[in-house]
Amino acid sequence: MVYRDRRNSESGTVRVRMPRKGEILGMVEEMLGGGRFRINCKDGKTRICRVSGKFKRRQWIRPGDLVLVRPWEVQEDERGDVIWKYRRAEAEWLRRKGFTENMG
């Protein structure tokens, strides 16, 4: 759950945000506009997910990025919210540990 981060030379380690209950890893397939993305989730479903305004201004999400999705209570198989974007080193760590299998 820990990897070395060259930018953070003081401590040398950073924790990777793991999916909690009700959250799913996903890979961004395409940008749909209006803060919405088509995301291929680890459970095999493709969801249309939105990004909140606060998160949209902080992070730039592109196709191919690994994100954390919280499915909606209604239409949980079709819709969701993007709640976290993994940096390149974090995404690589998750791939090496096998968390992103069956996602393409």
C-alpha positions as CSV (number, residue, x, y, z in Angstrom):
1,M,0.0,0.0,0.0
2,V,3.0,2.2,0.0
3,Y,5.3,3.3,-2.8
4,R,8.4,5.6,-3.1
5,D,7.7,9.1,-4.3
6,R,10.8,11.0,-5.6
7,R,9.0,14.3,-5.2
8,N,8.5,13.8,-1.5
9,S,12.1,13.3,-0.4
10,E,11.4,14.0,3.3
11,S,9.5,10.9,4.1
12,G,10.1,8.9,0.9
13,T,6.7,7.2,1.0
14,V,3.1,8.0,0.1
15,R,0.0,6.1,0.8
16,V,-2.2,4.9,-2.1
17,R,-5.9,5.6,-1.8
18,M,-7.6,2.2,-1.8
19,P,-11.3,1.6,-2.8
20,R,-13.6,1.6,0.2
21,K,-17.0,0.0,0.5
22,G,-19.2,1.1,-2.4
23,E,-16.3,2.4,-4.5
24,I,-14.9,0.8,-7.7
25,L,-11.8,1.3,-9.8
26,G,-12.3,2.4,-13.4
27,M,-10.5,3.3,-16.5
28,V,-11.6,6.4,-18.4
29,E,-12.6,5.4,-22.0
30,E,-13.8,8.8,-23.4
31,M,-14.7,12.3,-22.6
32,L,-18.4,13.1,-23.2
33,G,-18.4,16.8,-22.3
34,G,-20.1,18.7,-19.6
35,G,-17.9,17.1,-16.9
36,R,-19.0,13.6,-17.9
37,F,-16.9,10.6,-18.9
38,R,-17.5,7.0,-20.1
39,I,-15.7,4.8,-17.6
40,N,-15.0,1.0,-17.9
41,C,-15.3,-0.2,-14.3
42,K,-13.6,-3.2,-12.7
43,D,-17.0,-5.0,-12.2
44,G,-17.3,-5.2,-16.0
45,K,-19.9,-2.4,-16.4
46,T,-19.5,0.8,-18.4
47,R,-20.8,3.8,-16.5
48,I,-21.3,7.4,-17.4
49,C,-19.8,9.3,-14.6
50,R,-19.7,13.0,-13.7
51,V,-17.0,15.0,-12.0
52,S,-18.0,17.6,-9.4
53,G,-17.1,21.2,-10.1
54,K,-14.6,21.3,-7.1
55,F,-12.8,18.2,-8.4
56,K,-13.0,19.3,-12.0
57,R,-11.0,22.5,-11.3
58,R,-8.4,20.6,-9.3
59,Q,-7.7,17.7,-11.6
60,W,-7.5,17.2,-15.4
61,I,-8.9,13.8,-16.4
62,R,-8.1,12.3,-19.8
63,P,-8.9,9.0,-21.5
64,G,-6.6,6.2,-20.1
65,D,-6.6,7.6,-16.5
66,L,-7.3,5.3,-13.6
67,V,-10.0,6.7,-11.4
68,L,-12.2,5.8,-8.4
69,V,-15.9,5.7,-9.0
70,R,-18.8,5.8,-6.5
71,P,-21.9,4.3,-8.3
72,W,-25.2,6.2,-7.7
73,E,-27.8,4.5,-5.5
74,V,-30.3,4.9,-8.4
75,Q,-29.1,3.6,-11.7
76,E,-26.0,2.1,-10.0
77,D,-25.2,0.0,-13.1
78,E,-25.3,3.0,-15.5
79,R,-24.2,6.1,-13.6
80,G,-21.6,7.2,-11.0
81,D,-19.4,10.0,-9.7
82,V,-15.7,10.3,-10.1
83,I,-14.3,10.8,-6.6
84,W,-10.5,10.3,-7.1
85,K,-7.9,10.3,-9.8
86,Y,-4.8,8.2,-9.4
87,R,-1.4,9.7,-10.3
88,R,0.8,7.8,-12.7
89,A,3.0,6.2,-10.0
90,E,-0.1,5.2,-7.9
91,A,-1.8,3.7,-10.9
92,E,1.3,1.7,-11.8
93,W,1.5,0.4,-8.2
94,L,-2.1,-0.8,-8.4
95,R,-1.4,-2.5,-11.7
96,R,1.7,-4.3,-10.3
97,K,-0.4,-5.5,-7.3
98,G,-3.2,-6.8,-9.5
99,F,-6.0,-4.4,-8.6
100,T,-6.7,-3.5,-12.2
101,E,-7.2,-6.9,-13.7
102,N,-10.2,-7.3,-16.1
103,M,-10.2,-3.6,-16.9
104,G,-8.4,-3.5,-20.3
